[in-house]
């Protein structure tokens, strides 16, 4: 959902244009030498933090100097914590109980929250 220009969002007005300018500069450098990837990602993190502060939800976008910046939330990854599973299965319980415990011991990490910057066609 597009939410219009960044000027409509109080948390974005002060720093968003400066951050976008820095992100664009770093994106151009990355195209030549990927050593600045972490710094560019950090700038996008700063931009996204401003979007979060302004209560953007997943998929909401804003424009700034022709670019479309989108806030994203991706669910955290679920993984199995192997230590309790190994300890319990070592005691050889029944399959149904083991399956129930594996489900119980599955850990879900935090959601990924980030923004993306899409330049208008023809602008580098």
N, C-alpha and C positions, 0 to 999 in steps of 0.2 A: 504494500500500500504506500503510495507516494504521499509524503506529508509536506510537499512544497519546498520552498527555499530555506536554507539554514537560518535566515534572519527571522523566521517565525518561531524559533526555538531558543529561549533565553540562555540555556547552557552552551549553545553552539556559537553564538554571535561573536564572542571575544576571541577565541582561539582557533576556530575551525578553518578559516582561510589560511592562516599561518601554517597549521598542521598539514593541510592539503598541499600547499606549496612545497613543504619539506618532503612529503610523501612522494610527490611527483618527481622531485629532484633525485631522491634515492631510487625510485623505480627506474629512472633512466640509467643511473649508475649500475644497478643490478643487471640490466640488459647487457652491459659490457663486462662486469666483474661481480660475481655473486657474493663478494665479501660483505656487502652492506645489507644483506637480507635481514639480519637480526634487528638492525637499526630501523629499517623500513617497517618491519613487523611491529616494532615498539611504537612507531608513530601511528600506525593504524590502531594499535591498542589504545593510545591516548585519544584518538578520534572516537573510538567506540565507547570509551569511558564517558565521554561527554554525551554521547547518544543515550547511554544507559542512565546517566544523571537526568536526562530529559524524558525518561520513561518510554523510550522506543521499545517496540516489541519485535519479535522475529519477522523479518521480511520488510519492515518499514524502511523507507528510503527518504533521502533529502538531497537536494541539489546544492552545489557550491561551485561557482566559477565554471559551470558547464558539466562538471562531473556528477555522477549519481553515486551516492554513498549509501550502502545498504547495511543495516544491522542484522547480524545472524546469531542464532542460538542453535547449537547442535547438542543433542542429548549426550551425556557422558557415556563412556564405554563401560559395558558390563564385563567383568572378568571373574574368574574363579580364584578364590584364595586357596591355594593348594595345601597349605600346612594342616589345617583342621581336617580337610578331606582325606589326606594321606593317613593321618593319625586314626581317624575313625574307621576308614576302610581296612586298615591294617588289622583291626579287630574282627573283620569279616562279618559284617551285619548283613541282613537281607537287602536285596536290590531295591525294593520299594522304599525302605528307610534311608538307604544311601542316596537315592535320587531326591528324596525330600530334603535331606541335609545339604546336598549340593546346591539345591535351589536356595535354601536358607543362607548359605555361606557365600552366595554370589554377591560381589561388591560392584556398585555402580559409581563411577567417578563423577566429578562435577561436570556440568554442562559446559561446552565450549561456547564462548561469547566473543564475537569478533565482528568487524565490518569489512566490507570490500569497496573498492573504488573502481568505477567503470567510467572511462573517458568517453566523451562523445565521439562518434565516427569522424575520422579525419583530423583529430587533434592528438598530438603525441605528447 
